[in-house]
Amino acid sequence: MAAKFLPYLLAGISVGGQYALIAIGYTMVYGILRLINFAHGDIFTVAGFLMVYATASLPLTISIPLVVVATVLLGIAVEKIAYKPLRTAPRMSVMISAIGMSYLLQNSMWYVTGGLAKQYPALPWISDTVTVLGCQTKRVTVVTPFLVIVLVAALVTLIQKTKIGMAMRAASRDFETAQLMGIKINNVISFTFAVGSFLAAIGSMMYFSNYTAVTPTVGAMPGLKAFVAAVFGGIGSIPGAVIGGFIIGKLVDSLIIGIICFIGVTILNMPFPMLLSVIIGVTNVIPFFGPFIGAIPAAFLVFLVSPLQCVYFLIWILLLQQFDGNILGPKILGNSTGLSSFWVLFSILFFGGLFGFVGMIIAVPAFAVIYDLISRAVHRSLRLRKLPMETDEYRKLDHIDEKTGTFMELNKK
């Protein structure tokens, strides 16, 4: 049974990784320019066509680095043509230019290809079929998650540990001040587009190794999904990022509960293990009461086969709900929203008491937004008073001298 479930899990993780590579490009450009690069999905598509035409006359050892370099240069050219001349223009003008560049790339591909789908070449090694825990899948499905982790780690290191990364962070914080400090903003922006285009080229290779038909508009849907992923990750809106983080966290929580449920019912030799696990996993999206809501139809199905197994199933669901409600759920949701386990439980009980069932569903994201706003207000107040913002600084504090503003520690005169 696990062999039936595993391919879907691997495929989901792989596709999510491919979208993540594209989404990083959206996020990086927005972080500095505060605009959406609507042409990013089309750059992804152009990378696919470049590989098709390059491999027609060149070996793959030359075609792959050539396509990556050409895609990076295309990204830089898009920035120089569509965005640089409008650096001081109104945001609407820049957005119109971005949409225009997207249409220009799409129609250029229509003109070159005649609108016909092209077959993406089979890349050696990653296009091969492998066996993982008894199920067959393409190697690219297994490689993609690890490749994404490596690239993201390299990108984080680049941003945190290098001069160009420091310049990128400064530009994202305050564009005008960074210019006054002597940072060459145009070079930083070009480098940002280059990195985003590089990741789009890598994502293109991973994506088209699974979906081999390349058309002029094929990048629209991956680009849209990657944009949604970028929004969930926090592009532009702090409250939106918090709610997006909650949604992603809750989906991960529900997936884990579904897998644990599947393992449990399989070990207990119950009927319809896959169906029961899907019901429990999907209804688990509803905080706390989700597993019980799903347990009603699931238990009825088991009861039709064996009343005794139905009792065992209900006990298993009760244990699963306790584990999710007290350990797994608060841990995952706390990590995704920035709330501790205590505040996750508190928010569900508090909002549930005020608004009932609906309150329990909206509790965590709503409380996370409130918590974030209060934290920002407190930090702003402390910063204005030139006081530390770390909680540990206050653990050994006795009082603050009002005249000098000096911190007086415990047992210290």
ABEGO torsion letter per residue (X at the ends): XAAAAAAAAAAAAAAAAAAAAAAAAAAAAAAAAGBBBAAAAAAAAAAAAAAAAAAAABBAAAAAAAAAAAAAAAAAAAAAAAAAAAAABBAAAAAAAAAAAAAAAAAAAAAAAGGBBBBBBBBBGAABBBBBGGBBBBAAAAAAAAAAAAAAAAAAAAAAABAAAAAAAAAAABAAAAAAAGBBAAAAAAAAAAAAAAAAAAAAAAAAAABABBBAAAAAAAAAAAAAAAAAAGBGBAAAAAAAAAAAAAAAAAAAAAAAAAAAAAAAGBBGAAAAAAAAAAAAABBGAAAAAAAAAAAAAAAAABAAAAAAAAAAAAAAAAAAAAAAAAAAAAAAAGBBAAAAAAAAAAAAAAAEAAAAAAAAAAAAAAAAAAAAAAAAAAAAAGBBABAAAAAABABBBAAAGBBBBBGBX
